[in-house]
Amino acid sequence: MAKNATETAIDFGTSLRKLPEQALTLIEQVNYNGRIAPFQYDNELTSLKLDQCLQEFVSLETPDDPWFCDQHKCKRDSKVSKQLQILTFPPVLIIQLKRFSHENGLRRKLDTLVDYPIDGFNLGRLLKSSEEAVYDLIAVCNHIGSISGGHYTAYARKGPNKERWYKLDDSYVSTLYYKEELISKNAYLLVYLKRPKQT
């Protein structure tokens, strides 16, 4: 774990029990009345690419509202920006797609199609370093239904080099014959396995 005034990095292998208390931050958001970016909640949006979503996730953010600097030398409103930087990716990457919206007391399911790669998903360009990070999809969890109820199914394969996919639906397991079914607006969780580094 490395820490300085501008960045904090936690190794994925670090157990939470081993982290010092000052490395953990509890954030409670009681009420948020800020603007909602049209990129995230545009009703006209019919599809997105996972690449696009991840790029947006790590892009530079500059809020309109000033941030009050309460340090003893400062004590004034300041214009700030923040950017998430990824130092390394884990061996197994689980991506949860935002499928539920709670806004102004209203709840709804988001069913925008997110197109995601099945094999050879290169995430290296999102890293701060030049580390290689190529992933293969090994499982998809789907939510079929509405925000008030529904059903979960999954698609999985035994490993990244296996072509045969299986559909898991409660206690039933069947072969998935059409790979096109893997990508749907019902996808909720994506499980990727990192390829070993090329030597």
N, C-alpha and C positions, 0 to 999 in steps of 0.2 A: 504494500500500500504506500502510495506517495501522496504528499499533501503540501501545498503551499498556498499563497494568498489567492491564486487565480484558478487552481484546479485541484480536484480530488479524484483519485483513481483507486478502485477497489478491485483486486484480483478475483476472478470468478471462483477460484478454489478456496477462498478465505471463508471459514465458517463464521457465522454471525456472532457466535459466542467468543471468538478470538478477537473481534474488533473492539478497540477502545471506545468508551462511551462517547467521546467527542467526535468520533467518525460517524456516528449515527445521528440522524436528524429526523425528528417527528414533525410532520407538516400537517396541520389541520386546516381545512378550508371550510369555514362555516358558511359563507355566502359569497357568491361571485356574480357581480353584475356587469362584468366587462363585455367587450364586443366579442362576438363569435366569428371566427374567420370563415368566409364563404367557402373556402376550400374544403372544410370539414363537414359542413351541413347544407350544402347546396342541394335542394330537392331536385333540380334539373340534372344533376350529375348521375349518369347511368353506369359509368364504369371508371375504374382507376387501375393503375398498375402499382403493384407492391413496391417496385423501385421508386416510383413517384412519392408514395407515402413515406418511405424510409428517408428519402432525401429531404422531404418537408420536416420530418421529425428531428433531423440534425441541422436544419438551416438556422441561420442567425435570426434571432428575434429581437426586435426593438419596440417595446411597448410604448403606446402614446402617453400614458400617464407617467409622470416622473416618480422616481423612487426616493424616499427620504433617507438620506445617509445620517445615521444617528451616532457615528463615531465622534469622539470629543473634538477632533480637529475640523470636522466638516459641518455638521448640523444644518444641512440645507437639502433642497430638492435637487436631484441629479438625473440627467438623461442616461439611461443604462441600456445595455444589450446583453444578451446571453446566447450561448451556443453550446449544444451538447456535442462532446467529442468522444468517440468510441476508441478506446486504446487497443482492445482485443475482443474477439468474439469467442463464445464458449464452444465446446465440442458439440453440444446439442443446443440448437437455437429454437425456442418456442415463441412464436409471434401470435399475439392475441389481436384479432381485428376488432375494431370498435363497432359493435353491432347494436348497441343500445344507447339511446340518447335520453337524458333527463335534463330538460330545459324549461325554465319558467313554470315548474310544477307539472309539465307534461312529459309523459314517457312514450317513447316509440321505438320500434325496431328499425334499424338502418339496413336496407337490403341492396345497397350499391354493390355491383359486381366488382370484386378486386381480383385482377388477373395476376397470378403469381407463377413463377417458373417452377417446373418440376425437377429438372436436372441442371446442374452447372450454374447455380445462382451465385454470381460473384459479388460479394459484399466488400471486397478489398478497398474500393474507392471511398467507402464511408469511414474507413479507419484513419486515425491520425498518423499512424506509421505506414510502411509499405508492406505490411504483413499480407500474406495470401489468405483469403477467406472465401473458399468456394464450397457451397452447400448443395445437398440433394434432398428433396422432399421425401420423407418417409411416412408421414401420417397427416391426415386432415380430420379435424372434428367439425361436424356440421350442426347447426341449430335450425330446425325446421319448425316454423310456427310464428307466433306473435310475441310481443313483450310479456303478455300475461300468461303464456303457456306454450308448450311446444314439445319437441322430441329431439333427442340427440342421436346422431349416427356418426360413424367414422369410416375412413378409408385408410388402409395401412398396407405396407409391404415389408417383407422380412429384412430388407437391407437396400442400400442405395443402388446396387448393381442388379437388383432383381426387377424384372419387368412385370411380374404378376402382382396385381393389386387385389386387395380383399375389401369387401364391404362388411362392416360390423354393425348390426342393428339388433339391439338387446342381446338375446342369446343366439341369434342367427349370424352365421358367417357364410358369405358367398363370394365367388370370384367376380371381380369387376371386369367386364369385357370391354367397356368403352372408356378409354383414358380421358375422354372429353368430360366425363361426369366428375372428374376430380376437381375441376375448377367451376364453382357455382356461387351464386349469391348467398348460399347458406353456409359457406365456409366461415368458421369462427376461430379456430385455432389451427396454426400451421406448425408442424414439427419438422425441422431440418437437421440433417446430420452433416457435420463438417468433414470434408475430404481430408485425408492425410496430406501433409506437405509433400510437394514434389522434390525429389533429391537429384 
